[in-house]
Amino acid sequence: MTGTSRLAGIARAAGTGAAAGLVGAGAMVVSERLEQAITHRPNSYVPARALLTLIGRHPSDEASPPGWNNIMHWATGGALGALRGVWAVTGIRGAQANLWHTVVRLAFDQTIENATGVGAPPASWPAEEKIVDIGHKALYSVVTGIAADRMLPPSLASTRGRTSH
């Protein structure tokens, strides 16, 4: 396989993974709505405020723009789904990949939210909030991973051995 055809396969996998990420983001929306109906937890607008800060605006801590929240939610779902698609086609698949992807999703969100100054470090959160956030992000990653693994065979998996060095 040439480098050009491998790169094209990775690009296609990223596109397919982005679609899988949107499926995962949809599952996360449904789970959040169900959880909020039970717990009466209010919506968080930290993602929207982080996005607004990234584009040069300065939202207040009370700002609650649902449109910007949706943009951030779906864009993050698609972008990190693209990563999971590349993993699937290169042989990084299954439950272990879903676990790693959950960590990536959590790290991405916390990096953006805390680097922009609109979030609070998770260490300062109540335990219940951590459980809810981790649960929703894990669901996103599992659904995204299942979709990506089903849509993308590991056709670009390396055959260069069984160790990392």
Contact map, one row per residue, 1 for C-alpha under 8 A:
111011000000000000000000000000000000000000000000000000000000000000000000000000000000000000000000000000000000000000000000000000000000000000000000000000000000000000000
111111000000000000000000000000000000000000000000000000000000000000000000000000000000000000000000000000000000000000000000000000000000000000000000000000000000000000000
111111100000000000000000000000000000000000000000000000000000000000000000000000000000000000000000000000000000000000000000000000000000000000000000000000000000000000000
011111110000000000000000000000000000000000000000000000000000000000000000000000000000000000000000000000000000000000000000000000000000000000000000000000000000000000000
111111111000000000000000000000000000000000000000000000000000000000000000000000000000000000000000000000000000000000000000000000000000000000000000000000000000000000000
111111111100000000000000000000000000000000000000000000000000000000000000000000000000000000000000000000000000000000000000000000000000000000000000000000000001000000000
001111111110000000000000000000000000000000000000000000000000000000000000000000000000000000000000000000000000000000000000000000000000000000000000000000000000000000000
000111111111000000000000000000000000000000000000000000000000000000000000000000000000000000000000000000000000000000000000000000000000000000000000000000000000000000000
000011111111100000000000000000000000000000000000000000000000000000000000000000000000000000000000000000000000000000000000000000000000000000000000000000000001000000000
000001111111110000000000000000000000000000000000000000000000000000000000000000000000010010000000000000000000000000000000000000000000000000000000000000000000000000000
000000111111111000000000000000000000000000000000000000000000000000000000000000000000010000000000000000000000000000000000000000000000000000000000000000000000000000000
000000011111111100000000000000000000000000000000000000000000000000000000000000000000000000000000000000000000000000000000000000000000000000000000000000000000000000000
000000001111111110000000000000000000000000000000000000000000000000000000000000000100110110000000000000000000000000000000000000000000000000000000000000010000000000000
000000000111111111000000000000000000000000000000000000000000000000000000000000001111110000000000000000000000000000000000000000000000000000000000000000000000000000000
000000000011111111100000000000000000000000000000000000000000000000000000000000000100100000000000000000000000000000000000000000000000000000000000000000000000000000000
000000000001111111110000000000000000000000000000000000000000000000000000000000000100100000000000000000000000000000000000000000000000000000000000000100110000000000000
000000000000111111111000000000000000000000000000000000000000000000000000000001001111110000000000000000000000000000000000000000000000000000000001000100000000000000000
000000000000011111111100000000000000000000000000000000000000000000000000000011111110100000000000000000000000000000000000000000000000000000000000000000000000000000000
000000000000001111111110000000000000000000000000000000000000000000000000000001001100000000000000000000000000000000000000000000000000000000000000000000000000000000000
000000000000000111111111000000000000000000000000000000000000000000000000000001001100100000000000000000000000000000000000000000000000000000000011101100000000000000000
000000000000000011111111100000000000000000000000000000000000000000000000000011111101000000000000000000000000000000000000000000000000000000011001000000000000000000000
000000000000000001111111110000000000000000000000000000000000000000000000010011001000000000000000000000000000000000000000000000000000000000000001000000000000000000000
000000000000000000111111111000000000000000000000000000000000000000000000000000000000000000000000000000000000000000000000000000000000000000000011001000000000000000000
000000000000000000011111111100000000000000000000000000000000000000000000000010000000000000000000000000000000000000000000000000000000000000111111000000000000000000000
000000000000000000001111111110000000000000000000000000000000000000000000110011000000000000000000000000000000000000000000000000000000000000010001000000000000000000000
000000000000000000000111111111000000000000000000000000000000000000000000000000000000000000000000000000000000000000000000000000000000000000000000000000000000000000000
000000000000000000000011111111100000000000000000000000000000000000000000000000000000000000000000000000000000000000000000000000000000000000110010000000000000000000000
000000000000000000000001111111110000000000000000000000000000000000000000000000000000000000000000000000000000000000000000000000000000000110110000000000000000000000000
000000000000000000000000111111111000000000000000000000000000000000000000000000000000000000000000000000000000000000000000000000000000000000000000000000000000000000000
000000000000000000000000011111111100000000000000000000000000000000000000000000000000000000000000000000000000000000000000000000000000000000000000000000000000000000000
000000000000000000000000001111111110000000000000000000000000000000000000000000000000000000000000000000000000000000000000000000000000000100000000000000000000000000000
000000000000000000000000000111111111000000000000000000000000000000000000000000000000000000000000000000000000000000000000000000000000000100000000000000000000000000000
000000000000000000000000000011111111100000000000000000000000000000000000000000000000000000000000000000000000000000000000000000000000000000000000000000000000000000000
000000000000000000000000000001111111110000000000000000000000000000000000000000000000000000000000000000000000000000000000000000000000000000000000000000000000000000000
000000000000000000000000000000111111111110000000000000000000000000000000000000000000000000000000000000000000000000000000000000000000000000000000000000000000000000000
000000000000000000000000000000011111111111000000000000000000000000000000000000000000000000000000000000000000000000000000000000000000000000000000000000000000000000000
000000000000000000000000000000001111111110000000000000000000000000000000000000000000000000000000000000000000000000000000000000000000000000000000000000000000000000000
000000000000000000000000000000000111111100000000000000000000000000000000000000000000000000000000000000000000000000000000000000000000000000000000000000000000000000000
000000000000000000000000000000000011111110000000000000000000000000000000000000000000000000000000000000000000000000000000000000000000000000000000000000000000000000000
000000000000000000000000000000000011111111000000000000000000000000000000000000000000000000000000000000000000000000000000000000000000000000000000000000000000000000000
000000000000000000000000000000000011101111100000000000000000000000000000000000000000000000000000000000000000000000000000000000000000000000000000000000000000000000000
000000000000000000000000000000000001000111110000000000000000000000000000000000000000000000000000000000000000000000000000000000000000000000000000000000000000000000000
000000000000000000000000000000000000000011111000000000000000000000000000000000000000000000000000000000000000000000000000000000000000000000000000000000000000000000000
000000000000000000000000000000000000000001111110000000000000000000000000000000000000000000000000000000000000000000000000000000000000000000000000000000000000000000000
000000000000000000000000000000000000000000111111100000000000001111001000000000000000000000000000000000000000000000000000000000000000000000000000000000000000000000000
000000000000000000000000000000000000000000011111110000000000000000001000000000000000000000000000000000000000000010000110000000000000000000000000000000000000000000000
000000000000000000000000000000000000000000011111111000000000000000011001100000000000000000000000000000000000100010000000000000000000000000000000000000000000000000000
000000000000000000000000000000000000000000001111111100000000000111111111000000000000000000000000000000000000000000000000000000000000000000000000000000000000000000000
000000000000000000000000000000000000000000001111111110000111101100011000000000000000000000000000000000000000000000000100000000000000000000000000000000000000000000000
000000000000000000000000000000000000000000000111111111000000000000000000000000000000000000000000000000000000000110011110000000000000000000000000000000000000000000000
000000000000000000000000000000000000000000000011111111100000000000010001000000000000000000000000000000000000000000000000000000000000000000000000000000000000000000000
000000000000000000000000000000000000000000000001111111111110000000010000000000000000000000000000000000000000000000000000000000000000000000000000000000000000000000000
000000000000000000000000000000000000000000000000111111111110000000000000000000000000000000000000000000000000000000010000000000000000000000000000000000000000000000000
000000000000000000000000000000000000000000000000011111111000000000000000000000000000000000000000000000000000000000010000000000000000000000000000000000000000000000000
000000000000000000000000000000000000000000000000001111111000000000000000000000000000000000000000000000000000000000000000000000000000000000000000000000000000000000000
000000000000000000000000000000000000000000000000000111111100000000000000000000000000000000000000000000000000000000000000000000000000000000000000000000000000000000000
000000000000000000000000000000000000000000000000000111111110000000000000000000000000000000000000000000000000000000000000000000000000000000000000000000000000000000000
000000000000000000000000000000000000000000000000100110011111000000000000000000000000000000000000000000000000000000000000000000000000000000000000000000000000000000000
000000000000000000000000000000000000000000000000100110001111111000000000000000000000000000000000000000000000000000000000000000000000000000000000000000000000000000000
000000000000000000000000000000000000000000000000100000000111111000000000000000000000000000000000000000000000000000000000000000000000000000000000000000000000000000000
000000000000000000000000000000000000000000000000100000000011111000000000000000000000000000000000000000000000000000000100000000000000000000000000000000000000000000000
000000000000000000000000000000000000000000000000000000000011111100000000000000000000000000000000000000000000000000000000000000000000000000000000000000000000000000000
000000000000000000000000000000000000000000001000100000000011111110000000000000000000000000000000000000000000000000000000000000000000000000000000000000000000000000000
000000000000000000000000000000000000000000001001100000000000011111000000000000000000000000000000000000000000000000000000000000000000000000000000000000000000000000000
000000000000000000000000000000000000000000001001000000000000001111111000000000000000000000000000000000000000000000000000000000000000000000000000000000000000000000000
000000000000000000000000000000000000000000001001000000000000000111111100000000000000000000000000000000000000000000000000000000000000000000000000000000000000000000000
000000000000000000000000000000000000000000000001000000000000000011111110000000000000000000000000000000000000000000000000000000000000000000000000000000000000000000000
000000000000000000000000000000000000000000000011101100000000000011111111000000000000000000000000000000000000000000000000000000000000000000000000000000000000000000000
000000000000000000000000000000000000000000001111100000000000000011111111100000000000000000000000000000000000000000000000000000000000000000000000000000000000000000000
000000000000000000000000000000000000000000000001000000000000000001111111110000000000000000000000000000000000000000000000000000000000000000000000000000000000000000000
000000000000000000000000000000000000000000000001000000000000000000111111111000000000000000000000000000000000000000000000000000000000000000000000000000000000000000000
000000000000000000000000000000000000000000000011001000000000000000011111111100000000000000000000000000000000000000000000000000000000000000000000000000000000000000000
000000000000000000000000100000000000000000000010000000000000000000001111111110000000000000000000000000000000000000000000000000000000000000000000000000000000000000000
000000000000000000000100100000000000000000000000000000000000000000000111111111000000000000000000000000000000000000000000000000000000000000000000000000000000000000000
000000000000000000000000000000000000000000000000000000000000000000000011111111100000000000000000000000000000000000000000000000000000000000000000000000000000000000000
000000000000000000000000000000000000000000000000000000000000000000000001111111110000000000000000000000000000000000000000000000000000000000000000000000000000000000000
000000000000000001001101100000000000000000000000000000000000000000000000111111111000000000000000000000000000000000000000000000000000000000000000000000000000000000000
000000000000000011111100100000000000000000000000000000000000000000000000011111111100000000000000000000000000000000000000000000000000000000000000000000000000000000000
000000000000000001001000000000000000000000000000000000000000000000000000001111111110000000000000000000000000000000000000000000000000000000000000000000000000000000000
000000000000000001001000000000000000000000000000000000000000000000000000000111111111000000000000000000001000000000000000000000000000000000000000000000000000000000000
000000000000010011111100000000000000000000000000000000000000000000000000000011111111100000000000000000000000000000000000000000000000000000000001000000000000000000000
000000000000111111111000000000000000000000000000000000000000000000000000000001111111110000000000000000000000000000000000000000000000000000000000000000000000000000000
000000000000010011000000000000000000000000000000000000000000000000000000000000111111111000000000000000000000000000000000000000000000000000000000000000000000000000000
000000000000010010001000000000000000000000000000000000000000000000000000000000011111111100000000000010000000000000000000000000000000000000000001100100000000000000000
000000000000111111010000000000000000000000000000000000000000000000000000000000001111111110000000000000000000000000000000000000000000000000000000100110010000000000000
000000000110110010000000000000000000000000000000000000000000000000000000000000000111111111000000000000000000000000000000000000000000000000000000000000000000000000000
000000000000000000000000000000000000000000000000000000000000000000000000000000000011111111111000100000000000000000000000000000000000000000000000000000000000000000000
000000000000100000000000000000000000000000000000000000000000000000000000000000000001111111111000000000000000000000000000000000000000000000000000100110011100000000000
000000000100100000000000000000000000000000000000000000000000000000000000000000000000111111110000000000000000000000000000000000000000000000000000000010011111100000000
000000000000000000000000000000000000000000000000000000000000000000000000000000000000011111110000000000000000000000000000000000000000000000000000000000000111110000000
000000000000000000000000000000000000000000000000000000000000000000000000000000000000001111111000000000000000000000000000000000000000000000000000000000000111110000000
000000000000000000000000000000000000000000000000000000000000000000000000000000000000001111111100100000000000000000000000000000000000000000000000000000000000100000000
000000000000000000000000000000000000000000000000000000000000000000000000000000000000001100111111110000000000000000000000000000000000000000000000100010000000000000000
000000000000000000000000000000000000000000000000000000000000000000000000000000000000000000011111110000000000000000000000000000000000000000000000110010000000000000000
000000000000000000000000000000000000000000000000000000000000000000000000000000000000000000001111111000000000000000000000000000000000000000000100000000000000000000000
000000000000000000000000000000000000000000000000000000000000000000000000000000000000000000001111111100000000000000000000000000000000000000000000000000000000000000000
000000000000000000000000000000000000000000000000000000000000000000000000000000000000001000011111111110000000000000000000000000000000000000000000100000000000000000000
000000000000000000000000000000000000000000000000000000000000000000000000000000000000000000001111111111000000000000000000000000000000000001001100100000000000000000000
000000000000000000000000000000000000000000000000000000000000000000000000000000000000000000000011111111100000000000000000000000000000000001001100000000000000000000000
000000000000000000000000000000000000000000000000000000000000000000000000000000000000000000000001111111110000000000000000000000000000000000000000000000000000000000000
000000000000000000000000000000000000000000000000000000000000000000000000000000000001000000000000111111111000000000000000000000000000000000001000000000000000000000000
000000000000000000000000000000000000000000000000000000000000000000000000000000000000000000000000011111111100000000000000000000000000010011011100000000000000000000000
000000000000000000000000000000000000000000000000000000000000000000000000000000000000000000000000001111111110000000000000000000000000000000000000000000000000000000000
000000000000000000000000000000000000000000000000000000000000000000000000000000000000000000000000000111111111000000000000000000000000000000000000000000000000000000000
000000000000000000000000000000000000000000000000000000000000000000000000000000010000000000000000000011111111100000000000000000000000000010001000000000000000000000000
000000000000000000000000000000000000000000000000000000000000000000000000000000000000000000000000000001111111110000000000000000000000010010000000000000000000000000000
000000000000000000000000000000000000000000000000000000000000000000000000000000000000000000000000000000111111111000000000000000000000000000000000000000000000000000000
000000000000000000000000000000000000000000000000000000000000000000000000000000000000000000000000000000011111111100000000000000000000000000000000000000000000000000000
000000000000000000000000000000000000000000000010000000000000000000000000000000000000000000000000000000001111111110000000000000000000000000000000000000000000000000000
000000000000000000000000000000000000000000000000000000000000000000000000000000000000000000000000000000000111111111100010110000000000000000000000000000000000000000000
000000000000000000000000000000000000000000000000000000000000000000000000000000000000000000000000000000000011111111100000000000000000000000000000000000000000000000000
000000000000000000000000000000000000000000000000010000000000000000000000000000000000000000000000000000000001111111110000000000000000000000000000000000000000000000000
000000000000000000000000000000000000000000000110010000000000000000000000000000000000000000000000000000000000111111111111000000000000000000000000000000000000000000000
000000000000000000000000000000000000000000000000000000000000000000000000000000000000000000000000000000000000011111111111100000000000000000000000000000000000000000000
000000000000000000000000000000000000000000000000000000000000000000000000000000000000000000000000000000000000011111111100000000000000000000000000000000000000000000000
000000000000000000000000000000000000000000000000010011000000000000000000000000000000000000000000000000000000000111111110000000000000000000000000000000000000000000000
000000000000000000000000000000000000000000000000010000000000000000000000000000000000000000000000000000000000000011111111000000000000000000000000000000000000000000000
000000000000000000000000000000000000000000000100110000000000100000000000000000000000000000000000000000000000000011111111000000000000000000000000000000000000000000000
000000000000000000000000000000000000000000000100010000000000000000000000000000000000000000000000000000000000010011011111100000000000000000000000000000000000000000000
000000000000000000000000000000000000000000000000000000000000000000000000000000000000000000000000000000000000000011001111110110000000000000000000000000000000000000000
000000000000000000000000000000000000000000000000000000000000000000000000000000000000000000000000000000000000010001000011111110000000000000000000000000000000000000000
000000000000000000000000000000000000000000000000000000000000000000000000000000000000000000000000000000000000010000000001111110000100000000000000000000000000000000000
000000000000000000000000000000000000000000000000000000000000000000000000000000000000000000000000000000000000000000000000111110000000000000000000000000000000000000000
000000000000000000000000000000000000000000000000000000000000000000000000000000000000000000000000000000000000000000000001111111000000000000000000000000000000000000000
000000000000000000000000000000000000000000000000000000000000000000000000000000000000000000000000000000000000000000000001111111101100000000000000000000000000000000000
000000000000000000000000000000000000000000000000000000000000000000000000000000000000000000000000000000000000000000000000000111111100000000000000000000000000000000000
000000000000000000000000000000000000000000000000000000000000000000000000000000000000000000000000000000000000000000000000000011111110000000000000000000000000000000000
000000000000000000000000000000000000000000000000000000000000000000000000000000000000000000000000000000000000000000000000000001111111000000000000000000000000000000000
000000000000000000000000000000000000000000000000000000000000000000000000000000000000000000000000000000000000000000000000000011111111100000000000000000000000000000000
000000000000000000000000000000000000000000000000000000000000000000000000000000000000000000000000000000000000000000000000010011111111110000000000000000000000000000000
000000000000000000000000000000000000000000000000000000000000000000000000000000000000000000000000000000000000000000000000000000111111111000000000000000000000000000000
000000000000000000000000000000000000000000000000000000000000000000000000000000000000000000000000000000000000000000000000000000011111111100000000000000000000000000000
000000000000000000000000000000000000000000000000000000000000000000000000000000000000000000000000000000000000000000000000000000001111111110000000000000000000000000000
000000000000000000000000000000000000000000000000000000000000000000000000000000000000000000000000000001000100000000000000000000000111111111000000000000000000000000000
000000000000000000000000000000000000000000000000000000000000000000000000000000000000000000000000000000000000000000000000000000000011111111100000000000000000000000000
000000000000000000000000000100110000000000000000000000000000000000000000000000000000000000000000000000000000000000000000000000000001111111110000000000000000000000000
000000000000000000000000000100000000000000000000000000000000000000000000000000000000000000000000000001001100000000000000000000000000111111111000000000000000000000000
000000000000000000000000000000000000000000000000000000000000000000000000000000000000000000000000011001000000000000000000000000000000011111111100000000000000000000000
000000000000000000000001001100000000000000000000000000000000000000000000000000000000000000000000000000000000000000000000000000000000001111111110000000000000000000000
000000000000000000001001101100000000000000000000000000000000000000000000000000000000000000000000000001000000000000000000000000000000000111111111000000000000000000000
000000000000000000001001000000000000000000000000000000000000000000000000000000000000000000000000011011001000000000000000000000000000000011111111100000000000000000000
000000000000000000000001000000000000000000000000000000000000000000000000000000000000000000000010011001000000000000000000000000000000000001111111110000000000000000000
000000000000000000010011001000000000000000000000000000000000000000000000000000000000000000000000000000000000000000000000000000000000000000111111111000000000000000000
000000000000000010011111100000000000000000000000000000000000000000000000000000001001000000000000000000000000000000000000000000000000000000011111111100000000000000000
000000000000000000010000000000000000000000000000000000000000000000000000000000000001100100001100110000000000000000000000000000000000000000001111111110000000000000000
000000000000000000000000000000000000000000000000000000000000000000000000000000000000000000000100000000000000000000000000000000000000000000000111111111000000000000000
000000000000000000010010000000000000000000000000000000000000000000000000000000000000000000000000000000000000000000000000000000000000000000000011111111100000000000000
000000000000000110010000000000000000000000000000000000000000000000000000000000000001100100000000000000000000000000000000000000000000000000000001111111110000000000000
000000000000000000000000000000000000000000000000000000000000000000000000000000000000100110001100000000000000000000000000000000000000000000000000111111111000000000000
000000000000000000000000000000000000000000000000000000000000000000000000000000000000000000000000000000000000000000000000000000000000000000000000011111111000000000000
000000000000000100000000000000000000000000000000000000000000000000000000000000000000000000000000000000000000000000000000000000000000000000000000001111111000000000000
000000000000100100000000000000000000000000000000000000000000000000000000000000000000100110000000000000000000000000000000000000000000000000000000000111111110000000000
000000000000000000000000000000000000000000000000000000000000000000000000000000000000000110000000000000000000000000000000000000000000000000000000000011111110000000000
000000000000000000000000000000000000000000000000000000000000000000000000000000000000000111100000000000000000000000000000000000000000000000000000000000011111100000000
000000000000000000000000000000000000000000000000000000000000000000000000000000000000000011100000000000000000000000000000000000000000000000000000000000011111100000000
000001001000000000000000000000000000000000000000000000000000000000000000000000000000000011100000000000000000000000000000000000000000000000000000000000000111110000000
000000000000000000000000000000000000000000000000000000000000000000000000000000000000000011110000000000000000000000000000000000000000000000000000000000000111111000000
000000000000000000000000000000000000000000000000000000000000000000000000000000000000000001100000000000000000000000000000000000000000000000000000000000000001111110000
000000000000000000000000000000000000000000000000000000000000000000000000000000000000000000000000000000000000000000000000000000000000000000000000000000000000111110000
000000000000000000000000000000000000000000000000000000000000000000000000000000000000000000000000000000000000000000000000000000000000000000000000000000000000011111000
000000000000000000000000000000000000000000000000000000000000000000000000000000000000000000000000000000000000000000000000000000000000000000000000000000000000011111100
000000000000000000000000000000000000000000000000000000000000000000000000000000000000000000000000000000000000000000000000000000000000000000000000000000000000000111110
000000000000000000000000000000000000000000000000000000000000000000000000000000000000000000000000000000000000000000000000000000000000000000000000000000000000000011111
000000000000000000000000000000000000000000000000000000000000000000000000000000000000000000000000000000000000000000000000000000000000000000000000000000000000000001111
000000000000000000000000000000000000000000000000000000000000000000000000000000000000000000000000000000000000000000000000000000000000000000000000000000000000000000111
